[in-house]
Amino acid sequence: MAEPSHKAQPLEDLLERVYGRTSSIRSNVCVFCKKDATEFRDALSRREYSISGLCQDCQDEVFGVDESEFIEVELDINVTID
Ligand SMILES: [Zn+2]
């Protein structure tokens, strides 16, 4: 069971009313697509889930380019400079 990150109580209440964030996270369900949110790429993605309630797929949709791609691009630039 994931533990939802702590937010100020009025905000927590609002998020819960609007899209059931707290109850979704407590039951490991994505707040957006409502699928199981149990598999994450890394600790960062797992932590993001406790904040936003988005599963890995939805995080990828929202945040776009993943970090490993970003690192590869950086390495390419370094090779070019050398
Ligand atoms: Zn999702």
PDB file of the backbone (N, CA, C, O) and the ligand in Angstrom, with CONECT records:
HET     ZN  A 101       1
ATOM      1  N   MET A   1       0.845  -1.197   0.000  1.00  0.00           N
ATOM      2  CA  MET A   1       0.000   0.000   0.000  1.00  0.00           C
ATOM      3  C   MET A   1       0.876   1.242   0.000  1.00  0.00           C
ATOM      4  O   MET A   1       1.727   1.404   0.875  1.00  0.00           O
ATOM      5  N   ALA A   2       0.675   2.109  -0.966  1.00  0.00           N
ATOM      6  CA  ALA A   2       1.441   3.353  -1.008  1.00  0.00           C
ATOM      7  C   ALA A   2       0.864   4.347  -0.030  1.00  0.00           C
ATOM      8  O   ALA A   2      -0.342   4.367   0.220  1.00  0.00           O
ATOM      9  N   GLU A   3       1.732   5.171   0.520  1.00  0.00           N
ATOM     10  CA  GLU A   3       1.281   6.185   1.474  1.00  0.00           C
ATOM     11  C   GLU A   3       1.180   7.523   0.758  1.00  0.00           C
ATOM     12  O   GLU A   3       2.183   8.027   0.254  1.00  0.00           O
ATOM     13  N   PRO A   4      -0.015   8.109   0.705  1.00  0.00           N
ATOM     14  CA  PRO A   4      -0.139   9.405   0.024  1.00  0.00           C
ATOM     15  C   PRO A   4       0.732  10.448   0.716  1.00  0.00           C
ATOM     16  O   PRO A   4       0.826  10.456   1.944  1.00  0.00           O
ATOM     17  N   SER A   5       1.372  11.330  -0.056  1.00  0.00           N
ATOM     18  CA  SER A   5       2.173  12.382   0.548  1.00  0.00           C
ATOM     19  C   SER A   5       1.258  13.309   1.338  1.00  0.00           C
ATOM     20  O   SER A   5       0.084  13.476   1.010  1.00  0.00           O
ATOM     21  N   HIS A   6       1.811  13.901   2.372  1.00  0.00           N
ATOM     22  CA  HIS A   6       0.992  14.746   3.228  1.00  0.00           C
ATOM     23  C   HIS A   6       0.820  16.127   2.633  1.00  0.00           C
ATOM     24  O   HIS A   6       1.791  16.780   2.251  1.00  0.00           O
ATOM     25  N   LYS A   7      -0.399  16.554   2.562  1.00  0.00           N
ATOM     26  CA  LYS A   7      -0.703  17.897   2.101  1.00  0.00           C
ATOM     27  C   LYS A   7      -1.553  18.559   3.176  1.00  0.00           C
ATOM     28  O   LYS A   7      -2.103  17.884   4.046  1.00  0.00           O
ATOM     29  N   ALA A   8      -1.654  19.867   3.111  1.00  0.00           N
ATOM     30  CA  ALA A   8      -2.516  20.587   4.047  1.00  0.00           C
ATOM     31  C   ALA A   8      -3.925  20.009   3.966  1.00  0.00           C
ATOM     32  O   ALA A   8      -4.406  19.689   2.879  1.00  0.00           O
ATOM     33  N   GLN A   9      -4.571  19.878   5.091  1.00  0.00           N
ATOM     34  CA  GLN A   9      -5.846  19.180   5.141  1.00  0.00           C
ATOM     35  C   GLN A   9      -6.909  19.731   4.183  1.00  0.00           C
ATOM     36  O   GLN A   9      -7.574  18.939   3.516  1.00  0.00           O
ATOM     37  N   PRO A  10      -7.098  21.048   4.086  1.00  0.00           N
ATOM     38  CA  PRO A  10      -8.114  21.548   3.133  1.00  0.00           C
ATOM     39  C   PRO A  10      -7.803  21.143   1.696  1.00  0.00           C
ATOM     40  O   PRO A  10      -8.708  20.824   0.925  1.00  0.00           O
ATOM     41  N   LEU A  11      -6.508  21.157   1.337  1.00  0.00           N
ATOM     42  CA  LEU A  11      -6.110  20.759  -0.012  1.00  0.00           C
ATOM     43  C   LEU A  11      -6.373  19.274  -0.219  1.00  0.00           C
ATOM     44  O   LEU A  11      -6.873  18.855  -1.263  1.00  0.00           O
ATOM     45  N   GLU A  12      -6.031  18.495   0.783  1.00  0.00           N
ATOM     46  CA  GLU A  12      -6.281  17.055   0.738  1.00  0.00           C
ATOM     47  C   GLU A  12      -7.770  16.772   0.520  1.00  0.00           C
ATOM     48  O   GLU A  12      -8.138  15.926  -0.295  1.00  0.00           O
ATOM     49  N   ASP A  13      -8.609  17.482   1.250  1.00  0.00           N
ATOM     50  CA  ASP A  13     -10.052  17.304   1.124  1.00  0.00           C
ATOM     51  C   ASP A  13     -10.531  17.658  -0.277  1.00  0.00           C
ATOM     52  O   ASP A  13     -11.377  16.974  -0.855  1.00  0.00           O
ATOM     53  N   LEU A  14      -9.974  18.739  -0.810  1.00  0.00           N
ATOM     54  CA  LEU A  14     -10.365  19.184  -2.149  1.00  0.00           C
ATOM     55  C   LEU A  14      -9.975  18.139  -3.194  1.00  0.00           C
ATOM     56  O   LEU A  14     -10.784  17.764  -4.042  1.00  0.00           O
ATOM     57  N   LEU A  15      -8.717  17.668  -3.122  1.00  0.00           N
ATOM     58  CA  LEU A  15      -8.242  16.671  -4.078  1.00  0.00           C
ATOM     59  C   LEU A  15      -9.077  15.401  -3.988  1.00  0.00           C
ATOM     60  O   LEU A  15      -9.393  14.772  -4.998  1.00  0.00           O
ATOM     61  N   GLU A  16      -9.424  15.041  -2.773  1.00  0.00           N
ATOM     62  CA  GLU A  16     -10.224  13.837  -2.570  1.00  0.00           C
ATOM     63  C   GLU A  16     -11.607  14.011  -3.194  1.00  0.00           C
ATOM     64  O   GLU A  16     -12.124  13.099  -3.839  1.00  0.00           O
ATOM     65  N   ARG A  17     -12.201  15.184  -2.998  1.00  0.00           N
ATOM     66  CA  ARG A  17     -13.529  15.439  -3.561  1.00  0.00           C
ATOM     67  C   ARG A  17     -13.474  15.473  -5.074  1.00  0.00           C
ATOM     68  O   ARG A  17     -14.352  14.926  -5.743  1.00  0.00           O
ATOM     69  N   VAL A  18     -12.439  16.118  -5.624  1.00  0.00           N
ATOM     70  CA  VAL A  18     -12.385  16.305  -7.069  1.00  0.00           C
ATOM     71  C   VAL A  18     -12.087  14.993  -7.789  1.00  0.00           C
ATOM     72  O   VAL A  18     -12.785  14.640  -8.739  1.00  0.00           O
ATOM     73  N   TYR A  19     -11.084  14.286  -7.360  1.00  0.00           N
ATOM     74  CA  TYR A  19     -10.778  13.062  -8.105  1.00  0.00           C
ATOM     75  C   TYR A  19     -10.353  11.855  -7.265  1.00  0.00           C
ATOM     76  O   TYR A  19      -9.704  10.936  -7.765  1.00  0.00           O
ATOM     77  N   GLY A  20     -10.726  11.872  -5.990  1.00  0.00           N
ATOM     78  CA  GLY A  20     -10.485  10.705  -5.155  1.00  0.00           C
ATOM     79  C   GLY A  20      -9.025  10.336  -5.026  1.00  0.00           C
ATOM     80  O   GLY A  20      -8.690   9.153  -4.977  1.00  0.00           O
ATOM     81  N   ARG A  21      -8.142  11.332  -4.970  1.00  0.00           N
ATOM     82  CA  ARG A  21      -6.711  11.077  -4.947  1.00  0.00           C
ATOM     83  C   ARG A  21      -6.291  10.171  -3.792  1.00  0.00           C
ATOM     84  O   ARG A  21      -5.648   9.143  -4.009  1.00  0.00           O
ATOM     85  N   THR A  22      -6.649  10.545  -2.576  1.00  0.00           N
ATOM     86  CA  THR A  22      -6.171   9.807  -1.414  1.00  0.00           C
ATOM     87  C   THR A  22      -6.644   8.354  -1.434  1.00  0.00           C
ATOM     88  O   THR A  22      -5.854   7.437  -1.208  1.00  0.00           O
ATOM     89  N   SER A  23      -7.920   8.150  -1.703  1.00  0.00           N
ATOM     90  CA  SER A  23      -8.428   6.774  -1.696  1.00  0.00           C
ATOM     91  C   SER A  23      -7.836   5.969  -2.849  1.00  0.00           C
ATOM     92  O   SER A  23      -7.620   4.765  -2.712  1.00  0.00           O
ATOM     93  N   SER A  24      -7.567   6.625  -3.999  1.00  0.00           N
ATOM     94  CA  SER A  24      -6.939   5.917  -5.126  1.00  0.00           C
ATOM     95  C   SER A  24      -5.531   5.472  -4.761  1.00  0.00           C
ATOM     96  O   SER A  24      -5.155   4.327  -5.010  1.00  0.00           O
ATOM     97  N   ILE A  25      -4.745   6.381  -4.168  1.00  0.00           N
ATOM     98  CA  ILE A  25      -3.368   6.043  -3.810  1.00  0.00           C
ATOM     99  C   ILE A  25      -3.360   4.938  -2.755  1.00  0.00           C
ATOM    100  O   ILE A  25      -2.551   4.013  -2.825  1.00  0.00           O
ATOM    101  N   ARG A  26      -4.253   5.038  -1.790  1.00  0.00           N
ATOM    102  CA  ARG A  26      -4.310   4.012  -0.741  1.00  0.00           C
ATOM    103  C   ARG A  26      -4.615   2.634  -1.314  1.00  0.00           C
ATOM    104  O   ARG A  26      -4.169   1.625  -0.768  1.00  0.00           O
ATOM    105  N   SER A  27      -5.376   2.579  -2.415  1.00  0.00           N
ATOM    106  CA  SER A  27      -5.701   1.275  -2.999  1.00  0.00           C
ATOM    107  C   SER A  27      -4.846   0.974  -4.228  1.00  0.00           C
ATOM    108  O   SER A  27      -5.150   0.054  -4.988  1.00  0.00           O
ATOM    109  N   ASN A  28      -3.746   1.771  -4.429  1.00  0.00           N
ATOM    110  CA  ASN A  28      -2.803   1.549  -5.529  1.00  0.00           C
ATOM    111  C   ASN A  28      -3.472   1.562  -6.898  1.00  0.00           C
ATOM    112  O   ASN A  28      -3.200   0.718  -7.752  1.00  0.00           O
ATOM    113  N   VAL A  29      -4.357   2.545  -7.085  1.00  0.00           N
ATOM    114  CA  VAL A  29      -5.028   2.723  -8.372  1.00  0.00           C
ATOM    115  C   VAL A  29      -4.647   4.100  -8.895  1.00  0.00           C
ATOM    116  O   VAL A  29      -4.514   5.051  -8.125  1.00  0.00           O
ATOM    117  N   CYS A  30      -4.471   4.201 -10.215  1.00  0.00           N
ATOM    118  CA  CYS A  30      -4.149   5.484 -10.836  1.00  0.00           C
ATOM    119  C   CYS A  30      -5.368   6.404 -10.774  1.00  0.00           C
ATOM    120  O   CYS A  30      -6.474   5.984 -11.112  1.00  0.00           O
ATOM    121  N   VAL A  31      -5.176   7.656 -10.345  1.00  0.00           N
ATOM    122  CA  VAL A  31      -6.304   8.582 -10.245  1.00  0.00           C
ATOM    123  C   VAL A  31      -6.835   8.964 -11.623  1.00  0.00           C
ATOM    124  O   VAL A  31      -7.983   9.390 -11.752  1.00  0.00           O
ATOM    125  N   PHE A  32      -6.002   8.812 -12.650  1.00  0.00           N
ATOM    126  CA  PHE A  32      -6.383   9.275 -13.983  1.00  0.00           C
ATOM    127  C   PHE A  32      -7.023   8.171 -14.809  1.00  0.00           C
ATOM    128  O   PHE A  32      -8.154   8.320 -15.271  1.00  0.00           O
ATOM    129  N   CYS A  33      -6.305   7.051 -15.003  1.00  0.00           N
ATOM    130  CA  CYS A  33      -6.827   5.992 -15.866  1.00  0.00           C
ATOM    131  C   CYS A  33      -7.524   4.884 -15.069  1.00  0.00           C
ATOM    132  O   CYS A  33      -8.159   4.004 -15.650  1.00  0.00           O
ATOM    133  N   LYS A  34      -7.403   4.930 -13.735  1.00  0.00           N
ATOM    134  CA  LYS A  34      -8.071   3.974 -12.841  1.00  0.00           C
ATOM    135  C   LYS A  34      -7.548   2.548 -12.951  1.00  0.00           C
ATOM    136  O   LYS A  34      -8.174   1.613 -12.453  1.00  0.00           O
ATOM    137  N   LYS A  35      -6.386   2.381 -13.613  1.00  0.00           N
ATOM    138  CA  LYS A  35      -5.777   1.046 -13.665  1.00  0.00           C
ATOM    139  C   LYS A  35      -4.896   0.849 -12.432  1.00  0.00           C
ATOM    140  O   LYS A  35      -4.626   1.798 -11.696  1.00  0.00           O
ATOM    141  N   ASP A  36      -4.451  -0.390 -12.211  1.00  0.00           N
ATOM    142  CA  ASP A  36      -3.552  -0.675 -11.097  1.00  0.00           C
ATOM    143  C   ASP A  36      -2.267   0.137 -11.241  1.00  0.00           C
ATOM    144  O   ASP A  36      -1.706   0.236 -12.332  1.00  0.00           O
ATOM    145  N   ALA A  37      -1.817   0.702 -10.159  1.00  0.00           N
ATOM    146  CA  ALA A  37      -0.561   1.447 -10.171  1.00  0.00           C
ATOM    147  C   ALA A  37       0.390   0.791  -9.184  1.00  0.00           C
ATOM    148  O   ALA A  37       0.609   1.299  -8.084  1.00  0.00           O
ATOM    149  N   THR A  38       0.953  -0.343  -9.586  1.00  0.00           N
ATOM    150  CA  THR A  38       1.839  -1.097  -8.699  1.00  0.00           C
ATOM    151  C   THR A  38       3.249  -1.225  -9.259  1.00  0.00           C
ATOM    152  O   THR A  38       4.193  -1.487  -8.514  1.00  0.00           O
ATOM    153  N   GLU A  39       3.394  -1.041 -10.576  1.00  0.00           N
ATOM    154  CA  GLU A  39       4.706  -1.192 -11.209  1.00  0.00           C
ATOM    155  C   GLU A  39       5.271   0.178 -11.550  1.00  0.00           C
ATOM    156  O   GLU A  39       4.649   0.960 -12.269  1.00  0.00           O
ATOM    157  N   PHE A  40       6.477   0.462 -11.018  1.00  0.00           N
ATOM    158  CA  PHE A  40       7.121   1.730 -11.325  1.00  0.00           C
ATOM    159  C   PHE A  40       8.551   1.496 -11.752  1.00  0.00           C
ATOM    160  O   PHE A  40       9.188   0.532 -11.326  1.00  0.00           O
ATOM    161  N   ARG A  41       9.058   2.388 -12.603  1.00  0.00           N
ATOM    162  CA  ARG A  41      10.386   2.223 -13.181  1.00  0.00           C
ATOM    163  C   ARG A  41      11.470   2.380 -12.114  1.00  0.00           C
ATOM    164  O   ARG A  41      12.456   1.643 -12.105  1.00  0.00           O
ATOM    165  N   ASP A  42      11.276   3.346 -11.217  1.00  0.00           N
ATOM    166  CA  ASP A  42      12.294   3.610 -10.208  1.00  0.00           C
ATOM    167  C   ASP A  42      11.669   4.283  -8.992  1.00  0.00           C
ATOM    168  O   ASP A  42      10.467   4.546  -8.954  1.00  0.00           O
ATOM    169  N   ALA A  43      12.508   4.554  -8.006  1.00  0.00           N
ATOM    170  CA  ALA A  43      12.018   5.156  -6.758  1.00  0.00           C
ATOM    171  C   ALA A  43      11.401   6.527  -7.001  1.00  0.00           C
ATOM    172  O   ALA A  43      10.457   6.923  -6.317  1.00  0.00           O
ATOM    173  N   LEU A  44      11.935   7.241  -7.970  1.00  0.00           N
ATOM    174  CA  LEU A  44      11.427   8.577  -8.279  1.00  0.00           C
ATOM    175  C   LEU A  44       9.992   8.507  -8.800  1.00  0.00           C
ATOM    176  O   LEU A  44       9.138   9.302  -8.408  1.00  0.00           O
ATOM    177  N   SER A  45       9.743   7.548  -9.686  1.00  0.00           N
ATOM    178  CA  SER A  45       8.399   7.386 -10.226  1.00  0.00           C
ATOM    179  C   SER A  45       7.430   6.938  -9.141  1.00  0.00           C
ATOM    180  O   SER A  45       6.274   7.359  -9.109  1.00  0.00           O
ATOM    181  N   ARG A  46       7.913   6.086  -8.261  1.00  0.00           N
ATOM    182  CA  ARG A  46       7.080   5.621  -7.152  1.00  0.00           C
ATOM    183  C   ARG A  46       6.728   6.797  -6.235  1.00  0.00           C
ATOM    184  O   ARG A  46       5.602   6.906  -5.751  1.00  0.00           O
ATOM    185  N   ARG A  47       7.702   7.664  -6.009  1.00  0.00           N
ATOM    186  CA  ARG A  47       7.477   8.828  -5.169  1.00  0.00           C
ATOM    187  C   ARG A  47       6.494   9.778  -5.860  1.00  0.00           C
ATOM    188  O   ARG A  47       5.608  10.340  -5.215  1.00  0.00           O
ATOM    189  N   GLU A  48       6.657   9.952  -7.165  1.00  0.00           N
ATOM    190  CA  GLU A  48       5.748  10.812  -7.919  1.00  0.00           C
ATOM    191  C   GLU A  48       4.312  10.304  -7.785  1.00  0.00           C
ATOM    192  O   GLU A  48       3.368  11.090  -7.702  1.00  0.00           O
ATOM    193  N   TYR A  49       4.165   8.997  -7.765  1.00  0.00           N
ATOM    194  CA  TYR A  49       2.833   8.426  -7.603  1.00  0.00           C
ATOM    195  C   TYR A  49       2.217   8.840  -6.270  1.00  0.00           C
ATOM    196  O   TYR A  49       1.021   9.124  -6.200  1.00  0.00           O
ATOM    197  N   SER A  50       3.019   8.877  -5.223  1.00  0.00           N
ATOM    198  CA  SER A  50       2.496   9.256  -3.905  1.00  0.00           C
ATOM    199  C   SER A  50       2.093  10.729  -3.863  1.00  0.00           C
ATOM    200  O   SER A  50       1.327  11.148  -2.995  1.00  0.00           O
ATOM    201  N   ILE A  51       2.616  11.510  -4.811  1.00  0.00           N
ATOM    202  CA  ILE A  51       2.292  12.940  -4.874  1.00  0.00           C
ATOM    203  C   ILE A  51       1.106  13.188  -5.800  1.00  0.00           C
ATOM    204  O   ILE A  51       0.130  13.832  -5.414  1.00  0.00           O
ATOM    205  N   SER A  52       1.199  12.671  -7.029  1.00  0.00           N
ATOM    206  CA  SER A  52       0.185  12.998  -8.038  1.00  0.00           C
ATOM    207  C   SER A  52      -0.874  11.918  -8.178  1.00  0.00           C
ATOM    208  O   SER A  52      -1.978  12.197  -8.645  1.00  0.00           O
ATOM    209  N   GLY A  53      -0.559  10.688  -7.782  1.00  0.00           N
ATOM    210  CA  GLY A  53      -1.496   9.581  -7.947  1.00  0.00           C
ATOM    211  C   GLY A  53      -1.528   9.039  -9.361  1.00  0.00           C
ATOM    212  O   GLY A  53      -2.440   8.295  -9.720  1.00  0.00           O
ATOM    213  N   LEU A  54      -0.528   9.409 -10.177  1.00  0.00           N
ATOM    214  CA  LEU A  54      -0.487   8.931 -11.560  1.00  0.00           C
ATOM    215  C   LEU A  54       0.348   7.657 -11.670  1.00  0.00           C
ATOM    216  O   LEU A  54       1.425   7.565 -11.082  1.00  0.00           O
ATOM    217  N   CYS A  55      -0.156   6.668 -12.430  1.00  0.00           N
ATOM    218  CA  CYS A  55       0.590   5.436 -12.662  1.00  0.00           C
ATOM    219  C   CYS A  55       1.768   5.716 -13.594  1.00  0.00           C
ATOM    220  O   CYS A  55       1.896   6.824 -14.115  1.00  0.00           O
ATOM    221  N   GLN A  56       2.623   4.726 -13.807  1.00  0.00           N
ATOM    222  CA  GLN A  56       3.806   4.923 -14.643  1.00  0.00           C
ATOM    223  C   GLN A  56       3.437   5.384 -16.059  1.00  0.00           C
ATOM    224  O   GLN A  56       4.049   6.310 -16.593  1.00  0.00           O
ATOM    225  N   ASP A  57       2.439   4.737 -16.659  1.00  0.00           N
ATOM    226  CA  ASP A  57       2.037   5.105 -18.020  1.00  0.00           C
ATOM    227  C   ASP A  57       1.583   6.554 -18.094  1.00  0.00           C
ATOM    228  O   ASP A  57       1.958   7.288 -19.009  1.00  0.00           O
ATOM    229  N   CYS A  58       0.770   6.961 -17.119  1.00  0.00           N
ATOM    230  CA  CYS A  58       0.253   8.325 -17.126  1.00  0.00           C
ATOM    231  C   CYS A  58       1.355   9.336 -16.825  1.00  0.00           C
ATOM    232  O   CYS A  58       1.355  10.439 -17.373  1.00  0.00           O
ATOM    233  N   GLN A  59       2.288   8.963 -15.961  1.00  0.00           N
ATOM    234  CA  GLN A  59       3.443   9.843 -15.711  1.00  0.00           C
ATOM    235  C   GLN A  59       4.223  10.061 -16.996  1.00  0.00           C
ATOM    236  O   GLN A  59       4.650  11.179 -17.287  1.00  0.00           O
ATOM    237  N   ASP A  60       4.410   8.995 -17.765  1.00  0.00           N
ATOM    238  CA  ASP A  60       5.138   9.115 -19.026  1.00  0.00           C
ATOM    239  C   ASP A  60       4.407  10.051 -19.978  1.00  0.00           C
ATOM    240  O   ASP A  60       5.029  10.850 -20.677  1.00  0.00           O
ATOM    241  N   GLU A  61       3.076   9.946 -19.999  1.00  0.00           N
ATOM    242  CA  GLU A  61       2.256  10.821 -20.838  1.00  0.00           C
ATOM    243  C   GLU A  61       2.422  12.282 -20.414  1.00  0.00           C
ATOM    244  O   GLU A  61       2.605  13.172 -21.244  1.00  0.00           O
ATOM    245  N   VAL A  62       2.353  12.500 -19.106  1.00  0.00           N
ATOM    246  CA  VAL A  62       2.349  13.867 -18.574  1.00  0.00           C
ATOM    247  C   VAL A  62       3.731  14.499 -18.674  1.00  0.00           C
ATOM    248  O   VAL A  62       3.864  15.651 -19.088  1.00  0.00           O
ATOM    249  N   PHE A  63       4.763  13.741 -18.293  1.00  0.00           N
ATOM    250  CA  PHE A  63       6.091  14.334 -18.199  1.00  0.00           C
ATOM    251  C   PHE A  63       6.911  14.141 -19.475  1.00  0.00           C
ATOM    252  O   PHE A  63       8.002  14.697 -19.598  1.00  0.00           O
ATOM    253  N   GLY A  64       6.397  13.364 -20.418  1.00  0.00           N
ATOM    254  CA  GLY A  64       7.050  13.228 -21.712  1.00  0.00           C
ATOM    255  C   GLY A  64       8.348  12.453 -21.658  1.00  0.00           C
ATOM    256  O   GLY A  64       8.389  11.330 -21.156  1.00  0.00           O
ATOM    257  N   VAL A  65       9.411  13.053 -22.176  1.00  0.00           N
ATOM    258  CA  VAL A  65      10.710  12.394 -22.312  1.00  0.00           C
ATOM    259  C   VAL A  65      11.172  11.788 -20.997  1.00  0.00           C
ATOM    260  O   VAL A  65      11.195  12.475 -19.976  1.00  0.00           O
ATOM    261  N   ASP A  66      11.542  10.510 -21.008  1.00  0.00           N
ATOM    262  CA  ASP A  66      12.023   9.919 -19.756  1.00  0.00           C
ATOM    263  C   ASP A  66      13.515  10.190 -19.575  1.00  0.00           C
ATOM    264  O   ASP A  66      14.222  10.555 -20.514  1.00  0.00           O
ATOM    265  N   GLU A  67      13.963  10.002 -18.348  1.00  0.00           N
ATOM    266  CA  GLU A  67      15.317  10.420 -17.992  1.00  0.00           C
ATOM    267  C   GLU A  67      16.407   9.697 -18.760  1.00  0.00           C
ATOM    268  O   GLU A  67      17.428  10.296 -19.097  1.00  0.00           O
ATOM    269  N   SER A  68      16.202   8.401 -19.043  1.00  0.00           N
ATOM    270  CA  SER A  68      17.259   7.656 -19.725  1.00  0.00           C
ATOM    271  C   SER A  68      17.495   8.217 -21.131  1.00  0.00           C
ATOM    272  O   SER A  68      18.635   8.283 -21.591  1.00  0.00           O
ATOM    273  N   GLU A  69      16.421   8.619 -21.810  1.00  0.00           N
ATOM    274  CA  GLU A  69      16.574   9.252 -23.125  1.00  0.00           C
ATOM    275  C   GLU A  69      17.346  10.556 -22.991  1.00  0.00           C
ATOM    276  O   GLU A  69      18.212  10.876 -23.806  1.00  0.00           O
ATOM    277  N   PHE A  70      17.010  11.299 -21.939  1.00  0.00           N
ATOM    278  CA  PHE A  70      17.638  12.592 -21.712  1.00  0.00           C
ATOM    279  C   PHE A  70      19.135  12.424 -21.514  1.00  0.00           C
ATOM    280  O   PHE A  70      19.926  13.196 -22.057  1.00  0.00           O
ATOM    281  N   ILE A  71      19.531  11.413 -20.733  1.00  0.00           N
ATOM    282  CA  ILE A  71      20.951  11.163 -20.478  1.00  0.00           C
ATOM    283  C   ILE A  71      21.671  10.795 -21.778  1.00  0.00           C
ATOM    284  O   ILE A  71      22.797  11.232 -22.015  1.00  0.00           O
ATOM    285  N   GLU A  72      21.016   9.990 -22.616  1.00  0.00           N
ATOM    286  CA  GLU A  72      21.627   9.615 -23.887  1.00  0.00           C
ATOM    287  C   GLU A  72      21.906  10.834 -24.757  1.00  0.00           C
ATOM    288  O   GLU A  72      22.957  10.927 -25.392  1.00  0.00           O
ATOM    289  N   VAL A  73      20.966  11.758 -24.780  1.00  0.00           N
ATOM    290  CA  VAL A  73      21.145  12.988 -25.556  1.00  0.00           C
ATOM    291  C   VAL A  73      22.350  13.757 -25.039  1.00  0.00           C
ATOM    292  O   VAL A  73      23.149  14.268 -25.824  1.00  0.00           O
ATOM    293  N   GLU A  74      22.483  13.840 -23.723  1.00  0.00           N
ATOM    294  CA  GLU A  74      23.619  14.551 -23.132  1.00  0.00           C
ATOM    295  C   GLU A  74      24.949  13.904 -23.541  1.00  0.00           C
ATOM    296  O   GLU A  74      25.918  14.590 -23.865  1.00  0.00           O
ATOM    297  N   LEU A  75      24.968  12.577 -23.517  1.00  0.00           N
ATOM    298  CA  LEU A  75      26.190  11.858 -23.873  1.00  0.00           C
ATOM    299  C   LEU A  75      26.568  12.133 -25.327  1.00  0.00           C
ATOM    300  O   LEU A  75      27.745  12.314 -25.641  1.00  0.00           O
ATOM    301  N   ASP A  76      25.572  12.163 -26.212  1.00  0.00           N
ATOM    302  CA  ASP A  76      25.828  12.461 -27.616  1.00  0.00           C
ATOM    303  C   ASP A  76      26.495  13.813 -27.775  1.00  0.00           C
ATOM    304  O   ASP A  76      27.425  13.965 -28.567  1.00  0.00           O
ATOM    305  N   ILE A  77      26.019  14.795 -27.021  1.00  0.00           N
ATOM    306  CA  ILE A  77      26.572  16.150 -27.080  1.00  0.00           C
ATOM    307  C   ILE A  77      28.035  16.119 -26.643  1.00  0.00           C
ATOM    308  O   ILE A  77      28.887  16.739 -27.281  1.00  0.00           O
ATOM    309  N   ASN A  78      28.332  15.395 -25.549  1.00  0.00           N
ATOM    310  CA  ASN A  78      29.708  15.310 -25.055  1.00  0.00           C
ATOM    311  C   ASN A  78      30.635  14.705 -26.103  1.00  0.00           C
ATOM    312  O   ASN A  78      31.760  15.169 -26.294  1.00  0.00           O
ATOM    313  N   VAL A  79      30.152  13.667 -26.777  1.00  0.00           N
ATOM    314  CA  VAL A  79      30.963  13.007 -27.802  1.00  0.00           C
ATOM    315  C   VAL A  79      31.286  13.989 -28.924  1.00  0.00           C
ATOM    316  O   VAL A  79      32.409  14.022 -29.427  1.00  0.00           O
ATOM    317  N   THR A  80      30.298  14.784 -29.310  1.00  0.00           N
ATOM    318  CA  THR A  80      30.484  15.757 -30.377  1.00  0.00           C
ATOM    319  C   THR A  80      31.543  16.792 -30.006  1.00  0.00           C
ATOM    320  O   THR A  80      32.376  17.167 -30.831  1.00  0.00           O
ATOM    321  N   ILE A  81      31.499  17.250 -28.745  1.00  0.00           N
ATOM    322  CA  ILE A  81      32.466  18.266 -28.280  1.00  0.00           C
ATOM    323  C   ILE A  81      33.889  17.706 -28.300  1.00  0.00           C
ATOM    324  O   ILE A  81      34.825  18.389 -28.716  1.00  0.00           O
ATOM    325  N   ASP A  82      34.045  16.456 -27.848  1.00  0.00           N
ATOM    326  CA  ASP A  82      35.371  15.821 -27.836  1.00  0.00           C
ATOM    327  C   ASP A  82      35.898  15.678 -29.263  1.00  0.00           C
ATOM    328  O   ASP A  82      36.999  15.166 -29.465  1.00  0.00           O
TER     329      ASP A  82
HETATM  330 ZN    ZN A 101      -2.727   5.895 -15.165  1.00  0.00          ZN2+
END
